[in-house]
Amino acid sequence: MRFLSIAGTLLCATSALAGSSLHKHKVFNKARPVVEKREASQAFKSPELQKRASRFLTEKTKEFAVNGTGIPEVPFDVGESYAGLLPISDDPDETRKLFFWFFPTTNPDPQDEIVIWLNGGPGCSSLSGFITENGPFTWEAGTLAPVQNPYSWTNLTNMIWIEQPIGVGYTQGTPNITDEVELATEFRGFWKSFFDTFELHNWKTYVTGESYAGYYVPYIADGFIQQNDTEYFNLAGISINDPIIGDDTVQQQVVVLPYVEYWNNLMYLNETFLDQIRKRNEECNYTSYWDTYFKFPPPSGPFPVPPDPYETDDLTCSQFDTVYSAALEVNPCFNIYHITETCPHPFSQLGIVNSGDYSPPNAKIYFNRTDVQEALHAVVGTNWLQCSDINVFGNGNGSSNAQDASVGPANNGVLQRVIEYTNNTIIGSGDLDFLLSTNGTLLAIQNMTWNGAQGLQEYPSKRLYAPYHPEYNGGALAGSGVQGSWSHERGLTFYTAQLAGHELPGYTPGVAFRMLEILLGKVDDFSSTEGFTTQKGNFTGTGIIYKRESESSIEVDSLI
């Protein structure tokens, strides 16, 4: 699958104008969110909740208990959590182990449920999602220190971030799987170990992730279903963001030109170049493919699979690489994960993934530090990398080895079975993601049949709302109001976040928080205008008082 090779090269105003200055009129001050100050030691804490959460501390789990006030560089209590390594089978001689970090929820109304988060790659650590997207604290690239995350998914439910498969992050052992079917088997062995250790039998399980987890999540979920064992594998729903779920030529090559045409005010590619790629699009039959199959409802499938441009000698039809190279000429810091980024590259505590990433002298990778590894019960001395430099599929090629997997889980029955079993599948996309664009994901979905029909019958166009909310932390803010669009058909919800990139929960945490509320059944859908289920009462937002819909006659449009 050529997606692997693509991702692997990555992951003064004049005095005449002064009178009209926005700064002079304090417009920017009015536009910024009001952040209510709290002492760091007081924010987002509840001794009562911490006492309740101690139900998880037992003789079997105490070796995994993490000191919430002892996380290096984190100047606040992250609450109760457990981290460490557990084997992938019940064989007493098993040495292969996956790493996890488990956080009991701080929700005062806890349910017997748990959400799994997985990053992709393949070979990338889920701790990168933890520290930059949806964990209890975040340390974003270019910032000085970690901050508390008001949009931590632990506020809603019990969360676990898992490094998998073997060969990723702190995991122990030599990779020996060859495809996602074997990966799912390996994962189930770990999951049974985890459930037995923490005594979570019969808990509802939700599997979530992003990017190459578009393969991981459906295969793991399908593996859960096939076991027919709700004591350990009680699958209740899945969610994947910016996923690779179909043929990578369709998801990355066919959709490049329409993406560039839409976003060129940001990418700023010149007309001569645009004319060249328009002509090449015609020659490679991408234009006709787009015109024929990108329809709602779609034409009857299955759709044909376009030729793989990487199987040719000159790569003439690799529109993705052609545009990417041109974008780097215009903007040397062009970020395929979030196209609004410009120079300089911000330094990330997660280390270098792409060749262009910046690393200052004497920089240290956070999860490679001895004190961090000791705090998390990892094997000290492990060379932790955000994305592994070894093949996590052993001698195999991952999805290309799995039966019928070269066309992706959206088109080989795997994702279909998961949707039809759960009727609770959510797929999201950040519109600023160039690597795996929104319309590429939609094109893969249009070639999928589930619950008696093929594809989405209408283009997702309902307005997606993220609630207005108070802000307590200037280091972690989330947008409100209309943030994208969505649709729901036959057990599948698809949504977009207009300002998000590839790592959707990191760029638009309010949208992702609302998504999790929907996945868990706490909120009906993305059109809901009620506040987050974790916020109390009414509050001031954007200069006016916003009330929950049931308490107010104010129309939502008046708040935008």
C-alpha positions, 0 to 999 in steps of 0.5 A: 500500500503506497500510502505508507511510503508517502506518509513515511517521507513526512509525518508597518501600517502608515500614519494615514491608516492609523485612524482605522487601526483595529488595534486602536479600536480594541477590536481584537480585545473584543474578539478574543475569548474571555478566559476566567482565571483559576489557580492551577491547583484548583482547576479541573479537580475534585477530591470526591471524584478522585476518592471514587476513582480508587475503585480501580486500585487493587492488589493486581493493579497497584504496580501500574498506579501512576503518581498524578503529581509526579509526571515530569514537567507537569505542574499539577495533579493529573489525577488517578491513572495506571500505566505499564505493559501487559502481554498479548496472550495468557501464555505464561512464557509470553514476552511480547507486551503492549503499553497502555495509559489508563485514566478512570473518568472524572465524570460524576456519573460514570458508566461501565464503559471505556474508550480506546484511542489509537494513532496510526502510522502504521507504527506511530505511538498513541501517546502522541494523540494523548499529549497533543489531542485528547489527554488530560494534559497537552503539550503542543508543538512550539509551546513552553510547557504542558497545560491542563486540557479542559477538553480531555476525553477523560471528562466524559468517560474512562479512557485508555491510550494503547501503543500497538502493535508490537514495535511501537513506542514502549512495547516489548518484543519483536514484530511478527504479524503480517497484516491487520487480521493478525494485528487484531488477534494480538490486540485481543490478547492484550485486551483480555489481559487488561480486562482481567487485571482491572476487572472490567468484564462486560464493559461497553467498549468504543474503539477510536483513532485517526489516520492509519487507524482507519485500518486498525479500528475497523479490523480490531472492532471486527475481530471483537465482533467475531469473538461473540464474547461480550464479557471481553469484547462488548463493542458499542461503537467506533470513531475514526478521524481523517482515516485511510479506509479505501484505495489510496490512489482514490483517496489521495490522487483522484481528489488532489486537483479539486482540493487545490482548486478549493484551497488555492487562496491558501496554497497560492500555486500559480496559474501555469502550474495549475494548468499543467496539473489540470491537463495531467488530471485529464490524461490520468483519467482522474477528472473523469473518475471524479466526475463519474463516481463522486456523486450523492447518491453514487452510481452502482458499484463496486467502482473500478480501482485506478492504476497505482501511479507508484507502479510506473517508472516515471510517477507521471500520475502521482498528483499528490507528490507533484502538488506537494513538491510545488507547495513546498516551493511556495511555502517551505514549511507547508504542512500536509497535515494542516495546510495553514502552517507557515515557517518556522517549524515549531519544535515538538516534544514528540521529536522529529517525524518528517525530514523538515521537522525542527529540532533545536540543539540538545532537544530531548524527546519527552517520552525518551526521558528516563524520569518519564519512563520511570513515572509510567512504568515503561522499560527504562532505556527504551528508545521511544520514537513517535513513529517506529523506524522498524516495520511493525508488520515484521516481514509483511506489508501490512494491509496488502497481505490481509485478505482483500485488504488492498482496497481498504476496510470500507470496500472489503466488508470489514467496515460494513460489518462494524457499521451494521453490528453497532449502528454507531459508527462515526467518521470525521475529517479535518478540511485542512488536511491535505494528506487524507482529504475530506472528499477522498474519504467520502469517495471511499464511502461512496464505494461502500454498501451497508445496511441495504444501500450503497454510499451516502444518498446526500452530501453531508451539509447539515450545520455542525455546532460546537457549544459556546462555553466558558474558558478557564485555560488560555493555553487550551482553547476551543472554537464555538458555533458553526464548525463544519457539516455532518450527515447520518445515514443507516448507522453511519455519521460523517462529519467535517471540521472546517478548521481542523487538520489531520489531527482533528481533536487537537485542532478543534477540541470542541468538535471532537468533544461533542463527537464523543458525547454523540458516540457515547449516546449523551447527545443526539447529534451534531445539530444539537445546540445544548451545552456540553454535558459536562458544563453547568448552567448558563454562561456568557459567550461572544458578548451575549448570554447563551442558554441551553436550548430548552431554557431559552427562546434565543435562536442559535443563528443570533449567536453566530 
